[in-house]
Every structure is written in C-alpha cells, then in structure tokens.
Amino acid sequence: MKTIALISCVSKKKSCVTRAEDLYNSPLFMGNLRCARQRQPDRIFILSAKYGLLDLDTFIEPYDLTLNRFSVAELKDWSERVLSDLAVKTDLQQDLFVFYAGERYRKFLLARITSYEIPHQGLSIGKQLQQVAKCK
C-alpha cells in the first residue's frame, strides 16, 4: 500500500506559467502542501479545477476556474477524468489517499477509492489554517 496525498487547487495564484506546486500561493494551499510533505507520502498530486490531476512539477498557466461553478454533471465529468488519471498512476483499491481538499473535490471520488483519510474534514477555513500552521 502506498500513501497518496491529494491537495485541492485554490483561487490565489501567481500570474505566470510555473510549476503546479509553485502556482498556488494561498496560505491554505502552502500549508496543506507542507502537511502532505511532512507525512512523507509516496506521491503528491494537486486536484485542479481546470487541469484535473496534476503532478507537482507540471508546468501550467494560471487560470480562473473553480469547481464551485460546476454543475453536478460537470463535477461528475471532472471526477471521472481525475479517477481515470489516478487509476493509471495509483491503485484505487490498495493505496491510501489523504485528501487535503474540500467536499466538492472529494464528492464523486470517494465512491471509487477504498481507503482514504480527510485530515481537515468538517473544519472551517480558519481552523484548517490553524492546523496547517503546525506543519513544518
């Protein structure tokens, strides 16, 4: 079993093409990335509203898109695309997935993933920021 960390994208981004891990510059994203790295998973991916599943070192352009504007059908399509990409890179039945992502990002993914954890489930953004501040 491998551990796979999944971190959701955020709206606060740099304005130039850069590696995915460097594009998102909100305190919550950077804190979630620190927490994920502290856990020393086998892989870390970003869940991007525009690009789907991203490796940290993939170069991407900034964008203005959020899952909050997606219809249920669009969200299901996005989730299927992410699951297809995950199935190529991970084992959906054997690996442990750690979600540093909100409910909309997880909603249609969890039904096909056997083992998962959600460290900040049910916490407000303020409480999540307090939790990620503890990660070094």
Secondary structure, DSSP 4 states (H G I P E B T S, - for coil): --EEEEEE--S-B-SS-EEHHHHB--HHHHHHHHHHHHH--SEEEEEETTTEEEETT-EE------GGG--HHHHHHHHHHHHHHHHHHS-TTTSEEEEES-HHHHTTTGGG-SEEE-TTTT--HHHHHHHHTT--
